[in-house]
Every structure is written in structure tokens, then in C-alpha cells.
């Protein structure tokens, strides 16, 4: 169960999913921001966690943005922000896991792209250095 801002880090929810979690419950307090925009941004991160791991997310927030997000990343129910409210939702607890590539391999694509970009940059720098030295001779 990620607490507060921990749901913005994909690897935490991924670890829960890999260890057999079939639902993510997030308890958070976004009242410090006093901003609807920042609350929606934090909620958007929970949508990503749901879609990345194909498991539902229940999000209980002390200042609003309490929501139920299904395993496809769709916000099914949400309480109005900055109001006292109770959200009641029928949440399916998935017993048959349909894990995603992200659930198994994590941020491999981003790491692969970063390493590839660094290699290309190094190649360009070395190539420019060789061209510059060959012009001097």
C-alpha cells in the first residue's frame, strides 16, 4: 500500500504487483498544496500505476481526489475535491492476474533508450573529434 506521494513512483507499485497484490490502496493528503491542479496531477500518477500493472486502485485523500480507478486506468468514480464526502464503489478484486510487460520488466524501455542515446552521443563526439584531427593534418 503506497502512502501519499509514493504512488508517483512506478517501481513501488510494480513491486507490490510482482509480489501478488491484486489491488493498490493509496492513502494520501494533498491538502498542503491547496491547489486543484496539483491534486489532479497526483491523481494522474495513480491512473498510470493502475494501467501499468493492470490492477485497480483505490485512492483515499483527506482533501479530495478520492477515487476508484479500474485496472485499465479509467477513473470510474471520484469524490468532489475539497469536500467532505464518502465514495462507495464496487471494486473487482482480480484473482486472475493479467500482468503487463511493465509488471515484469519495469522501466527497461526507458533505460534502453537512455543507454542508446548516450552511445549515439559518444559516437557523434568521437566522430567529430576524428574529423577535426583529420582536417588538421
N, CA, C and O atoms as CSV, one atom per row, in Angstrom:
chain,resi,resn,atom,element,x,y,z
A,1,UNK,N,N,0.849,-1.176,0.000
A,1,UNK,CA,C,0.000,0.000,0.000
A,1,UNK,C,C,0.893,1.237,0.000
A,1,UNK,O,O,1.481,1.572,1.028
A,2,UNK,N,N,1.001,1.916,-1.136
A,2,UNK,CA,C,1.789,3.146,-1.172
A,2,UNK,C,C,1.091,4.246,-0.375
A,2,UNK,O,O,-0.125,4.419,-0.462
A,3,UNK,N,N,1.866,4.971,0.386
A,3,UNK,CA,C,1.321,6.033,1.226
A,3,UNK,C,C,1.662,7.375,0.599
A,3,UNK,O,O,2.808,7.638,0.233
A,4,UNK,N,N,0.665,8.198,0.484
A,4,UNK,CA,C,0.764,9.560,-0.027
A,4,UNK,C,C,1.467,9.601,-1.374
A,4,UNK,O,O,0.973,9.018,-2.339
A,5,UNK,N,N,2.591,10.267,-1.463
A,5,UNK,CA,C,3.243,10.549,-2.736
A,5,UNK,C,C,3.977,9.334,-3.309
A,5,UNK,O,O,4.481,9.397,-4.430
A,6,UNK,N,N,4.045,8.239,-2.565
A,6,UNK,CA,C,4.751,7.049,-3.053
A,6,UNK,C,C,4.114,6.477,-4.321
A,6,UNK,O,O,4.780,5.769,-5.077
A,7,UNK,N,N,2.853,6.769,-4.558
A,7,UNK,CA,C,2.212,6.226,-5.762
A,7,UNK,C,C,2.671,6.924,-7.034
A,7,UNK,O,O,2.273,6.524,-8.128
A,8,UNK,N,N,3.495,7.953,-6.916
A,8,UNK,CA,C,4.036,8.579,-8.115
A,8,UNK,C,C,5.263,7.829,-8.633
A,8,UNK,O,O,5.687,8.043,-9.769
A,9,UNK,N,N,5.824,6.966,-7.821
A,9,UNK,CA,C,6.989,6.181,-8.218
A,9,UNK,C,C,6.524,4.806,-8.680
A,9,UNK,O,O,6.043,4.003,-7.881
A,10,UNK,N,N,6.668,4.546,-9.949
A,10,UNK,CA,C,6.155,3.312,-10.539
A,10,UNK,C,C,6.731,2.046,-9.950
A,10,UNK,O,O,6.026,1.043,-9.834
A,11,UNK,N,N,8.008,2.070,-9.574
A,11,UNK,CA,C,8.637,0.841,-9.090
A,11,UNK,C,C,8.027,0.341,-7.787
A,11,UNK,O,O,8.065,-0.860,-7.520
A,12,UNK,N,N,7.471,1.224,-6.973
A,12,UNK,CA,C,6.881,0.797,-5.698
A,12,UNK,C,C,5.622,-0.025,-5.964
A,12,UNK,O,O,5.473,-1.122,-5.427
A,13,UNK,N,N,4.725,0.495,-6.780
A,13,UNK,CA,C,3.504,-0.253,-7.113
A,13,UNK,C,C,3.837,-1.505,-7.903
A,13,UNK,O,O,3.170,-2.528,-7.749
A,14,UNK,N,N,4.861,-1.440,-8.747
A,14,UNK,CA,C,5.290,-2.605,-9.516
A,14,UNK,C,C,5.747,-3.722,-8.589
A,14,UNK,O,O,5.432,-4.889,-8.820
A,15,UNK,N,N,6.488,-3.374,-7.542
A,15,UNK,CA,C,6.930,-4.381,-6.574
A,15,UNK,C,C,5.739,-5.039,-5.884
A,15,UNK,O,O,5.727,-6.252,-5.678
A,16,UNK,N,N,4.737,-4.233,-5.526
A,16,UNK,CA,C,3.530,-4.813,-4.921
A,16,UNK,C,C,2.867,-5.781,-5.887
A,16,UNK,O,O,2.448,-6.871,-5.498
A,17,UNK,N,N,2.774,-5.377,-7.144
A,17,UNK,CA,C,2.144,-6.211,-8.161
A,17,UNK,C,C,2.920,-7.514,-8.368
A,17,UNK,O,O,2.332,-8.592,-8.463
A,18,UNK,N,N,4.237,-7.400,-8.436
A,18,UNK,CA,C,5.068,-8.597,-8.626
A,18,UNK,C,C,4.939,-9.572,-7.461
A,18,UNK,O,O,5.075,-10.784,-7.634
A,19,UNK,N,N,4.677,-9.034,-6.280
A,19,UNK,CA,C,4.549,-9.878,-5.091
A,19,UNK,C,C,3.124,-10.368,-4.864
A,19,UNK,O,O,2.818,-10.905,-3.799
A,20,UNK,N,N,2.249,-10.188,-5.853
A,20,UNK,CA,C,0.919,-10.777,-5.793
A,20,UNK,C,C,-0.222,-9.858,-5.415
A,20,UNK,O,O,-1.349,-10.320,-5.239
A,21,UNK,N,N,0.040,-8.565,-5.285
A,21,UNK,CA,C,-1.055,-7.645,-4.954
A,21,UNK,C,C,-2.067,-7.622,-6.087
A,21,UNK,O,O,-1.690,-7.577,-7.258
A,22,UNK,N,N,-3.348,-7.652,-5.746
A,22,UNK,CA,C,-4.373,-7.586,-6.778
A,22,UNK,C,C,-5.210,-6.315,-6.672
A,22,UNK,O,O,-6.234,-6.171,-7.339
A,23,UNK,N,N,-4.754,-5.392,-5.817
A,23,UNK,CA,C,-5.372,-4.075,-5.697
A,23,UNK,C,C,-4.352,-3.148,-5.032
A,23,UNK,O,O,-3.576,-3.578,-4.179
A,24,UNK,N,N,-4.359,-1.888,-5.427
A,24,UNK,CA,C,-3.493,-0.896,-4.788
A,24,UNK,C,C,-4.394,0.067,-4.036
A,24,UNK,O,O,-5.346,0.606,-4.601
A,25,UNK,N,N,-4.096,0.281,-2.773
A,25,UNK,CA,C,-4.834,1.240,-1.964
A,25,UNK,C,C,-3.860,2.343,-1.573
A,25,UNK,O,O,-2.811,2.077,-0.984
A,26,UNK,N,N,-4.209,3.566,-1.899
A,26,UNK,CA,C,-3.353,4.705,-1.621
A,26,UNK,C,C,-4.061,5.668,-0.685
A,26,UNK,O,O,-5.148,6.155,-0.995
A,27,UNK,N,N,-3.454,5.945,0.453
A,27,UNK,CA,C,-3.955,6.944,1.396
A,27,UNK,C,C,-3.071,8.173,1.260
A,27,UNK,O,O,-1.850,8.091,1.395
A,28,UNK,N,N,-3.692,9.303,0.993
A,28,UNK,CA,C,-2.886,10.485,0.724
A,28,UNK,C,C,-3.495,11.749,1.316
A,28,UNK,O,O,-4.679,11.794,1.651
A,29,UNK,N,N,-2.661,12.766,1.435
A,29,UNK,CA,C,-3.092,14.070,1.902
A,29,UNK,C,C,-2.461,15.111,0.992
A,29,UNK,O,O,-1.279,15.426,1.124
A,30,UNK,N,N,-3.236,15.635,0.087
A,30,UNK,CA,C,-2.740,16.658,-0.826
A,30,UNK,C,C,-3.138,18.060,-0.385
A,30,UNK,O,O,-2.993,19.013,-1.150
A,31,UNK,N,N,-3.634,18.196,0.831
A,31,UNK,CA,C,-4.123,19.494,1.297
A,31,UNK,C,C,-3.014,20.533,1.371
A,31,UNK,O,O,-3.286,21.728,1.255
A,32,UNK,N,N,-1.792,20.113,1.559
A,32,UNK,CA,C,-0.682,21.056,1.677
A,32,UNK,C,C,-0.551,21.919,0.427
A,32,UNK,O,O,-0.112,23.065,0.515
A,33,UNK,N,N,-0.922,21.392,-0.726
A,33,UNK,CA,C,-0.749,22.132,-1.979
A,33,UNK,C,C,-1.793,23.230,-2.145
A,33,UNK,O,O,-1.523,24.261,-2.760
A,34,UNK,N,N,-2.973,23.010,-1.602
A,34,UNK,CA,C,-4.086,23.953,-1.747
A,34,UNK,C,C,-4.324,24.295,-3.225
A,34,UNK,O,O,-4.664,25.427,-3.570
A,35,UNK,N,N,-4.139,23.309,-4.065
A,35,UNK,CA,C,-4.243,23.548,-5.494
A,35,UNK,C,C,-4.935,22.365,-6.156
A,35,UNK,O,O,-4.505,21.221,-6.006
A,36,UNK,N,N,-5.991,22.643,-6.878
A,36,UNK,CA,C,-6.715,21.601,-7.591
A,36,UNK,C,C,-5.838,20.977,-8.678
A,36,UNK,O,O,-5.910,19.771,-8.917
A,37,UNK,N,N,-5.021,21.785,-9.328
A,37,UNK,CA,C,-4.150,21.291,-10.391
A,37,UNK,C,C,-3.170,20.250,-9.859
A,37,UNK,O,O,-2.982,19.202,-10.476
A,38,UNK,N,N,-2.548,20.532,-8.719
A,38,UNK,CA,C,-1.588,19.571,-8.165
A,38,UNK,C,C,-2.291,18.295,-7.702
A,38,UNK,O,O,-1.715,17.210,-7.776
A,39,UNK,N,N,-3.516,18.417,-7.232
A,39,UNK,CA,C,-4.247,17.219,-6.831
A,39,UNK,C,C,-4.584,16.351,-8.041
A,39,UNK,O,O,-4.491,15.126,-7.968
A,40,UNK,N,N,-4.972,16.971,-9.142
A,40,UNK,CA,C,-5.255,16.208,-10.350
A,40,UNK,C,C,-3.985,15.569,-10.910
A,40,UNK,O,O,-4.027,14.461,-11.445
A,41,UNK,N,N,-2.867,16.266,-10.785
A,41,UNK,CA,C,-1.602,15.698,-11.253
A,41,UNK,C,C,-1.254,14.462,-10.433
A,41,UNK,O,O,-0.823,13.452,-10.989
A,42,UNK,N,N,-1.434,14.533,-9.130
A,42,UNK,CA,C,-1.166,13.381,-8.272
A,42,UNK,C,C,-2.129,12.237,-8.600
A,42,UNK,O,O,-1.723,11.075,-8.620
A,43,UNK,N,N,-3.384,12.555,-8.853
A,43,UNK,CA,C,-4.356,11.544,-9.254
A,43,UNK,C,C,-3.952,10.892,-10.571
A,43,UNK,O,O,-4.115,9.684,-10.744
A,44,UNK,N,N,-3.426,11.686,-11.496
A,44,UNK,CA,C,-2.993,11.147,-12.788
A,44,UNK,C,C,-1.896,10.107,-12.617
A,44,UNK,O,O,-1.832,9.145,-13.383
A,45,UNK,N,N,-1.043,10.285,-11.634
A,45,UNK,CA,C,0.003,9.293,-11.376
A,45,UNK,C,C,-0.611,7.963,-10.936
A,45,UNK,O,O,-0.116,6.896,-11.298
A,46,UNK,N,N,-1.688,8.033,-10.158
A,46,UNK,CA,C,-2.376,6.810,-9.735
A,46,UNK,C,C,-2.996,6.095,-10.929
A,46,UNK,O,O,-3.051,4.865,-10.965
A,47,UNK,N,N,-3.461,6.867,-11.905
A,47,UNK,CA,C,-4.011,6.267,-13.132
A,47,UNK,C,C,-2.914,5.479,-13.848
A,47,UNK,O,O,-3.153,4.372,-14.330
A,48,UNK,N,N,-1.727,6.049,-13.916
A,48,UNK,CA,C,-0.603,5.335,-14.540
A,48,UNK,C,C,-0.283,4.041,-13.792
A,48,UNK,O,O,-0.049,3.006,-14.416
A,49,UNK,N,N,-0.273,4.096,-12.453
A,49,UNK,CA,C,0.044,2.884,-11.676
A,49,UNK,C,C,-0.965,1.782,-11.960
A,49,UNK,O,O,-0.601,0.609,-12.044
A,50,UNK,N,N,-2.216,2.152,-12.107
A,50,UNK,CA,C,-3.266,1.180,-12.391
A,50,UNK,C,C,-3.070,0.536,-13.757
A,50,UNK,O,O,-3.104,-0.688,-13.887
A,51,UNK,N,N,-2.867,1.366,-14.769
A,51,UNK,CA,C,-2.712,0.853,-16.130
A,51,UNK,C,C,-1.412,0.080,-16.305
A,51,UNK,O,O,-1.380,-0.927,-17.012
A,52,UNK,N,N,-0.337,0.543,-15.664
A,52,UNK,CA,C,0.947,-0.141,-15.791
A,52,UNK,C,C,0.898,-1.567,-15.273
A,52,UNK,O,O,1.508,-2.466,-15.850
A,53,UNK,N,N,0.172,-1.772,-14.186
A,53,UNK,CA,C,0.160,-3.077,-13.522
A,53,UNK,C,C,-1.130,-3.861,-13.726
A,53,UNK,O,O,-1.248,-4.992,-13.256
A,54,UNK,N,N,-2.105,-3.266,-14.427
A,54,UNK,CA,C,-3.407,-3.896,-14.690
A,54,UNK,C,C,-4.106,-4.336,-13.411
A,54,UNK,O,O,-4.670,-5.428,-13.344
A,55,UNK,N,N,-4.062,-3.471,-12.393
A,55,UNK,CA,C,-4.801,-3.735,-11.154
A,55,UNK,C,C,-5.538,-2.462,-10.737
A,55,UNK,O,O,-5.067,-1.354,-10.996
A,56,UNK,N,N,-6.702,-2.624,-10.088
A,56,UNK,CA,C,-7.464,-1.446,-9.663
A,56,UNK,C,C,-6.750,-0.664,-8.554
A,56,UNK,O,O,-5.955,-1.212,-7.792
A,57,UNK,N,N,-7.059,0.613,-8.495
A,57,UNK,CA,C,-6.501,1.493,-7.467
A,57,UNK,C,C,-7.647,2.153,-6.715
A,57,UNK,O,O,-8.565,2.707,-7.320
A,58,UNK,N,N,-7.583,2.087,-5.406
A,58,UNK,CA,C,-8.480,2.845,-4.538
A,58,UNK,C,C,-7.645,3.938,-3.911
A,58,UNK,O,O,-6.604,3.674,-3.310
A,59,UNK,N,N,-8.101,5.150,-4.054
A,59,UNK,CA,C,-7.340,6.295,-3.558
A,59,UNK,C,C,-8.207,7.073,-2.591
A,59,UNK,O,O,-9.254,7.599,-2.973
A,60,UNK,N,N,-7.777,7.150,-1.339
A,60,UNK,CA,C,-8.496,7.909,-0.319
A,60,UNK,C,C,-7.658,9.128,0.046
A,60,UNK,O,O,-6.551,9.000,0.569
A,61,UNK,N,N,-8.194,10.299,-0.233
A,61,UNK,CA,C,-7.462,11.535,0.008
A,61,UNK,C,C,-8.203,12.375,1.031
A,61,UNK,O,O,-9.429,12.485,0.987
A,62,UNK,N,N,-7.461,12.964,1.945
A,62,UNK,CA,C,-8.088,13.756,3.004
A,62,UNK,C,C,-8.600,15.094,2.494
A,62,UNK,O,O,-9.404,15.738,3.168
A,63,UNK,N,N,-8.158,15.525,1.326
A,63,UNK,CA,C,-8.583,16.830,0.828
A,63,UNK,C,C,-9.272,16.750,-0.532
A,63,UNK,O,O,-9.352,17.744,-1.254
A,64,UNK,N,N,-9.753,15.598,-0.867
A,64,UNK,CA,C,-10.411,15.438,-2.155
A,64,UNK,C,C,-9.668,14.441,-3.016
A,64,UNK,O,O,-8.741,13.782,-2.545
A,65,UNK,N,N,-10.060,14.320,-4.269
A,65,UNK,CA,C,-9.467,13.413,-5.227
A,65,UNK,C,C,-9.504,11.957,-4.766
A,65,UNK,O,O,-8.671,11.144,-5.167
A,66,UNK,N,N,-10.474,11.648,-3.925
A,66,UNK,CA,C,-10.736,10.264,-3.569
A,66,UNK,C,C,-11.353,9.616,-4.796
A,66,UNK,O,O,-12.309,10.140,-5.368
A,67,UNK,N,N,-10.803,8.472,-5.199
A,67,UNK,CA,C,-11.259,7.908,-6.467
A,67,UNK,C,C,-11.092,6.393,-6.506
A,67,UNK,O,O,-10.300,5.804,-5.770
A,68,UNK,N,N,-11.873,5.791,-7.398
A,68,UNK,CA,C,-11.710,4.390,-7.761
A,68,UNK,C,C,-11.291,4.352,-9.222
A,68,UNK,O,O,-11.991,4.868,-10.093
A,69,UNK,N,N,-10.139,3.734,-9.484
A,69,UNK,CA,C,-9.602,3.607,-10.832
A,69,UNK,C,C,-9.562,2.126,-11.168
A,69,UNK,O,O,-8.989,1.335,-10.418
A,70,UNK,N,N,-10.165,1.743,-12.291
A,70,UNK,CA,C,-10.178,0.323,-12.640
A,70,UNK,C,C,-8.823,-0.123,-13.195
A,70,UNK,O,O,-7.913,0.692,-13.348
A,71,UNK,N,N,-8.694,-1.404,-13.494
A,71,UNK,CA,C,-7.422,-1.969,-13.926
A,71,UNK,C,C,-6.969,-1.476,-15.301
A,71,UNK,O,O,-5.828,-1.715,-15.699
A,72,UNK,N,N,-7.834,-0.804,-16.013
A,72,UNK,CA,C,-7.477,-0.242,-17.316
A,72,UNK,C,C,-7.038,1.215,-17.218
A,72,UNK,O,O,-6.697,1.830,-18.228
A,73,UNK,N,N,-7.046,1.765,-16.019
A,73,UNK,CA,C,-6.644,3.154,-15.829
A,73,UNK,C,C,-7.771,4.149,-16.000
A,73,UNK,O,O,-7.524,5.347,-16.139
A,74,UNK,N,N,-9.008,3.671,-15.990
A,74,UNK,CA,C,-10.165,4.543,-16.155
A,74,UNK,C,C,-10.720,4.932,-14.780
A,74,UNK,O,O,-10.984,4.066,-13.946
A,75,UNK,N,N,-10.894,6.219,-14.553
A,75,UNK,CA,C,-11.455,6.678,-13.282
A,75,UNK,C,C,-12.951,6.416,-13.329
A,75,UNK,O,O,-13.681,7.059,-14.084
A,76,UNK,N,N,-13.405,5.461,-12.513
A,76,UNK,CA,C,-14.810,5.061,-12.523
A,76,UNK,C,C,-15.663,5.914,-11.598
A,76,UNK,O,O,-16.810,6.226,-11.918
A,77,UNK,N,N,-15.108,6.291,-10.456
A,77,UNK,CA,C,-15.827,7.147,-9.504
A,77,UNK,C,C,-14.818,8.064,-8.843
A,77,UNK,O,O,-13.669,7.694,-8.600
A,78,UNK,N,N,-15.287,9.285,-8.556
A,78,UNK,CA,C,-14.406,10.228,-7.884
A,78,UNK,C,C,-15.236,11.186,-7.046
A,78,UNK,O,O,-16.269,11.683,-7.495
A,79,UNK,N,N,-14.785,11.438,-5.842
A,79,UNK,CA,C,-15.443,12.409,-4.978
A,79,UNK,C,C,-15.020,13.810,-5.401
A,79,UNK,O,O,-13.935,13.993,-5.953
A,80,UNK,N,N,-15.851,14.774,-5.152
A,80,UNK,CA,C,-15.524,16.159,-5.492
A,80,UNK,C,C,-14.343,16.628,-4.640
A,80,UNK,O,O,-14.270,16.307,-3.454
A,81,UNK,N,N,-13.427,17.379,-5.234
A,81,UNK,CA,C,-12.261,17.853,-4.481
A,81,UNK,C,C,-12.649,18.888,-3.428
A,81,UNK,O,O,-13.608,19.640,-3.596
A,82,UNK,N,N,-11.885,18.908,-2.343
A,82,UNK,CA,C,-12.042,19.857,-1.244
A,82,UNK,C,C,-13.425,19.794,-0.588
A,82,UNK,O,O,-13.943,20.810,-0.124
A,83,UNK,N,N,-14.013,18.607,-0.552
A,83,UNK,CA,C,-15.295,18.432,0.125
A,83,UNK,C,C,-15.220,17.209,1.022
A,83,UNK,O,O,-14.439,16.290,0.776
A,84,UNK,N,N,-16.045,17.207,2.071
A,84,UNK,CA,C,-16.179,16.013,2.893
A,84,UNK,C,C,-17.197,15.122,2.205
A,84,UNK,O,O,-18.322,15.539,1.934
A,85,UNK,N,N,-16.792,13.896,1.927
A,85,UNK,CA,C,-17.666,13.010,1.172
A,85,UNK,C,C,-17.278,11.560,1.446
A,85,UNK,O,O,-16.209,11.271,1.984
A,86,UNK,N,N,-18.153,10.686,1.071
A,86,UNK,CA,C,-17.898,9.243,1.150
A,86,UNK,C,C,-18.079,8.697,-0.257
A,86,UNK,O,O,-19.070,8.984,-0.929
A,87,UNK,N,N,-17.116,7.912,-0.687
A,87,UNK,CA,C,-17.191,7.316,-2.013
A,87,UNK,C,C,-17.425,5.818,-1.851
A,87,UNK,O,O,-16.650,5.122,-1.194
A,88,UNK,N,N,-18.489,5.340,-2.452
A,88,UNK,CA,C,-18.816,3.914,-2.403
A,88,UNK,C,C,-18.714,3.375,-3.826
A,88,UNK,O,O,-19.334,3.900,-4.750
A,89,UNK,N,N,-17.926,2.324,-3.984
A,89,UNK,CA,C,-17.729,1.756,-5.318
A,89,UNK,C,C,-17.631,0.241,-5.215
A,89,UNK,O,O,-17.118,-0.296,-4.233
A,90,UNK,N,N,-18.124,-0.434,-6.233
A,90,UNK,CA,C,-17.949,-1.877,-6.347
A,90,UNK,C,C,-16.613,-2.112,-7.037
A,90,UNK,O,O,-16.458,-1.846,-8.228
A,91,UNK,N,N,-15.658,-2.613,-6.273
A,91,UNK,CA,C,-14.305,-2.792,-6.785
A,91,UNK,C,C,-14.044,-4.273,-7.025
A,91,UNK,O,O,-14.120,-5.074,-6.093
A,92,UNK,N,N,-13.740,-4.643,-8.256
A,92,UNK,CA,C,-13.418,-6.043,-8.509
A,92,UNK,C,C,-12.011,-6.353,-7.995
A,92,UNK,O,O,-11.055,-5.634,-8.285
A,93,UNK,N,N,-11.908,-7.424,-7.239
A,93,UNK,CA,C,-10.597,-7.880,-6.800
A,93,UNK,C,C,-10.198,-8.987,-7.767
A,93,UNK,O,O,-10.771,-10.077,-7.762
A,94,UNK,N,N,-9.223,-8.689,-8.579
A,94,UNK,CA,C,-8.840,-9.603,-9.645
A,94,UNK,C,C,-8.010,-10.752,-9.092
A,94,UNK,O,O,-6.937,-10.539,-8.527
A,95,UNK,N,N,-8.504,-11.951,-9.256
A,95,UNK,CA,C,-7.745,-13.119,-8.808
A,95,UNK,C,C,-6.874,-13.665,-9.920
A,95,UNK,O,O,-5.816,-14.240,-9.663
A,96,UNK,N,N,-7.315,-13.487,-11.156
A,96,UNK,CA,C,-6.516,-13.891,-12.311
A,96,UNK,C,C,-5.734,-12.680,-12.776
A,96,UNK,O,O,-6.299,-11.745,-13.343
A,97,UNK,N,N,-4.439,-12.698,-12.536
A,97,UNK,CA,C,-3.625,-11.545,-12.913
A,97,UNK,C,C,-3.255,-11.553,-14.377
A,97,UNK,O,O,-2.805,-12.564,-14.916
A,98,UNK,N,N,-3.448,-10.427,-15.005
A,98,UNK,CA,C,-3.015,-10.223,-16.381
A,98,UNK,C,C,-1.890,-9.206,-16.319
A,98,UNK,O,O,-2.100,-8.014,-16.539
A,99,UNK,N,N,-0.724,-9.679,-16.026
A,99,UNK,CA,C,0.413,-8.783,-15.844
A,99,UNK,C,C,0.845,-8.179,-17.170
A,99,UNK,O,O,0.707,-8.786,-18.232
A,100,UNK,N,N,1.366,-6.979,-17.078
A,100,UNK,CA,C,1.840,-6.272,-18.256
A,100,UNK,C,C,3.347,-6.465,-18.404
A,100,UNK,O,O,4.006,-7.007,-17.516
A,101,UNK,N,N,3.876,-6.018,-19.530
A,101,UNK,CA,C,5.321,-6.059,-19.750
A,101,UNK,C,C,6.001,-5.232,-18.660
A,101,UNK,O,O,7.057,-5.611,-18.153
A,102,UNK,N,N,5.386,-4.095,-18.302
A,102,UNK,CA,C,5.960,-3.250,-17.251
A,102,UNK,C,C,6.020,-3.993,-15.917
A,102,UNK,O,O,6.988,-3.843,-15.170
A,103,UNK,N,N,5.003,-4.786,-15.613
A,103,UNK,CA,C,4.994,-5.533,-14.356
A,103,UNK,C,C,6.184,-6.479,-14.260
A,103,UNK,O,O,6.741,-6.692,-13.183
A,104,UNK,N,N,6.560,-7.037,-15.394
A,104,UNK,CA,C,7.678,-7.984,-15.393
A,104,UNK,C,C,9.041,-7.313,-15.508
A,104,UNK,O,O,9.978,-7.687,-14.804
A,105,UNK,N,N,9.157,-6.325,-16.391
A,105,UNK,CA,C,10.471,-5.776,-16.708
A,105,UNK,C,C,10.703,-4.345,-16.240
A,105,UNK,O,O,11.823,-3.845,-16.342
A,106,UNK,N,N,9.695,-3.687,-15.740
A,106,UNK,CA,C,9.862,-2.333,-15.223
A,106,UNK,C,C,10.197,-1.323,-16.305
A,106,UNK,O,O,9.624,-1.348,-17.394
A,107,UNK,N,N,11.114,-0.449,-16.000
A,107,UNK,CA,C,11.456,0.660,-16.882
A,107,UNK,C,C,12.524,0.291,-17.905
A,107,UNK,O,O,13.351,1.130,-18.263
A,108,UNK,N,N,12.518,-0.947,-18.375
A,108,UNK,CA,C,13.567,-1.402,-19.293
A,108,UNK,C,C,13.612,-0.559,-20.570
A,108,UNK,O,O,14.699,-0.270,-21.071
A,109,UNK,N,N,12.479,-0.167,-21.095
A,109,UNK,CA,C,12.465,0.595,-22.342
A,109,UNK,C,C,13.115,1.959,-22.148
A,109,UNK,O,O,13.911,2.390,-22.983
A,110,UNK,N,N,12.784,2.640,-21.058
A,110,UNK,CA,C,13.398,3.934,-20.770
A,110,UNK,C,C,14.896,3.811,-20.553
A,110,UNK,O,O,15.665,4.645,-21.032
A,111,UNK,N,N,15.316,2.773,-19.833
A,111,UNK,CA,C,16.751,2.539,-19.605
A,111,UNK,C,C,17.439,2.233,-20.930
A,111,UNK,O,O,18.521,2.755,-21.202
A,112,UNK,N,N,16.820,1.390,-21.759
A,112,UNK,CA,C,17.366,1.046,-23.076
A,112,UNK,C,C,17.532,2.300,-23.935
A,112,UNK,O,O,18.570,2.481,-24.572
A,113,UNK,N,N,16.520,3.162,-23.956
A,113,UNK,CA,C,16.593,4.393,-24.745
A,113,UNK,C,C,17.669,5.333,-24.216
A,113,UNK,O,O,18.362,5.977,-25.002
A,114,UNK,N,N,17.817,5.420,-22.908
A,114,UNK,CA,C,18.840,6.280,-22.318
A,114,UNK,C,C,20.235,5.786,-22.676
A,114,UNK,O,O,21.088,6.577,-23.079
A,115,UNK,N,N,20.471,4.491,-22.533
A,115,UNK,CA,C,21.775,3.921,-22.874
A,115,UNK,C,C,22.058,4.100,-24.364
A,115,UNK,O,O,23.170,4.459,-24.753
A,116,UNK,N,N,21.045,3.849,-25.192
A,116,UNK,CA,C,21.213,4.041,-26.632
A,116,UNK,C,C,21.541,5.481,-26.979
A,116,UNK,O,O,22.396,5.730,-27.829
A,117,UNK,N,N,20.876,6.435,-26.337
A,117,UNK,CA,C,21.133,7.852,-26.598
A,117,UNK,C,C,22.542,8.242,-26.182
A,117,UNK,O,O,23.208,9.004,-26.883
A,118,UNK,N,N,22.998,7.730,-25.052
A,118,UNK,CA,C,24.359,8.023,-24.589
A,118,UNK,C,C,25.384,7.446,-25.561
A,118,UNK,O,O,26.393,8.082,-25.866
A,119,UNK,N,N,25.115,6.231,-26.044
A,119,UNK,CA,C,26.039,5.614,-27.008
A,119,UNK,C,C,26.089,6.419,-28.306
A,119,UNK,O,O,27.167,6.627,-28.861
A,120,UNK,N,N,24.947,6.867,-28.789
A,120,UNK,CA,C,24.910,7.674,-30.011
A,120,UNK,C,C,25.637,8.996,-29.797
A,120,UNK,O,O,26.379,9.442,-30.672
A,121,UNK,N,N,25.432,9.622,-28.649
A,121,UNK,CA,C,26.107,10.880,-28.337
A,121,UNK,C,C,27.621,10.683,-28.304
A,121,UNK,O,O,28.368,11.501,-28.841
A,122,UNK,N,N,28.071,9.597,-27.673
A,122,UNK,CA,C,29.512,9.303,-27.628
A,122,UNK,C,C,30.058,9.080,-29.036
A,122,UNK,O,O,31.146,9.558,-29.357
A,123,UNK,N,N,29.327,8.369,-29.867
A,123,UNK,CA,C,29.750,8.118,-31.242
A,123,UNK,C,C,29.892,9.439,-31.998
A,123,UNK,O,O,30.869,9.639,-32.720
A,124,UNK,N,N,28.925,10.336,-31.836
A,124,UNK,CA,C,28.974,11.632,-32.519
A,124,UNK,C,C,30.179,12.444,-32.055
A,124,UNK,O,O,30.881,13.042,-32.871
A,125,UNK,N,N,30.414,12.465,-30.758
A,125,UNK,CA,C,31.549,13.221,-30.210
A,125,UNK,C,C,32.866,12.658,-30.734
A,125,UNK,O,O,33.732,13.417,-31.170
A,126,UNK,N,N,33.025,11.343,-30.696
A,126,UNK,CA,C,34.256,10.713,-31.190
A,126,UNK,C,C,34.415,10.965,-32.683
A,126,UNK,O,O,35.518,11.252,-33.149
A,127,UNK,N,N,33.331,10.861,-33.431
A,127,UNK,CA,C,33.377,11.100,-34.872
A,127,UNK,C,C,33.792,12.542,-35.177
A,127,UNK,O,O,34.602,12.771,-36.076
A,128,UNK,N,N,33.252,13.507,-34.448
A,128,UNK,CA,C,33.626,14.917,-34.641
A,128,UNK,C,C,35.098,15.131,-34.295
A,128,UNK,O,O,35.795,15.884,-34.976
A,129,UNK,N,N,35.567,14.477,-33.248
A,129,UNK,CA,C,36.963,14.594,-32.832
A,129,UNK,C,C,37.883,14.032,-33.920
A,129,UNK,O,O,38.911,14.629,-34.239
A,130,UNK,N,N,37.510,12.889,-34.484
A,130,UNK,CA,C,38.311,12.278,-35.557
A,130,UNK,C,C,38.309,13.166,-36.792
A,130,UNK,O,O,39.356,13.356,-37.411
A,131,UNK,N,N,37.162,13.710,-37.160
A,131,UNK,CA,C,37.076,14.609,-38.318
A,131,UNK,C,C,37.928,15.856,-38.116
A,131,UNK,O,O,38.602,16.310,-39.041
A,132,UNK,N,N,37.898,16.403,-36.913
A,132,UNK,CA,C,38.662,17.605,-36.626
A,132,UNK,C,C,40.158,17.325,-36.712
A,132,UNK,O,O,40.912,18.145,-37.237
A,133,UNK,N,N,40.594,16.177,-36.201
A,133,UNK,CA,C,42.001,15.813,-36.241
A,133,UNK,C,C,42.469,15.505,-37.653
A,133,UNK,O,O,43.616,15.785,-38.000
A,134,UNK,N,N,41.586,14.927,-38.479
A,134,UNK,CA,C,41.977,14.616,-39.857
A,134,UNK,C,C,42.078,15.879,-40.702
A,134,UNK,O,O,42.852,15.908,-41.659
A,135,UNK,N,N,41.324,16.920,-40.380
A,135,UNK,CA,C,41.404,18.197,-41.092
A,135,UNK,C,C,42.696,18.928,-40.767
A,135,UNK,O,O,43.220,19.644,-41.621
A,136,UNK,N,N,43.221,18.773,-39.569
A,136,UNK,CA,C,44.431,19.470,-39.123
A,136,UNK,C,C,45.638,18.950,-39.885
A,136,UNK,O,O,46.553,19.726,-40.162
A,137,UNK,N,N,45.681,17.670,-40.237
A,137,UNK,CA,C,46.855,17.072,-40.895
A,137,UNK,C,C,46.984,17.480,-42.277
A,137,UNK,O,O,47.919,17.062,-42.960
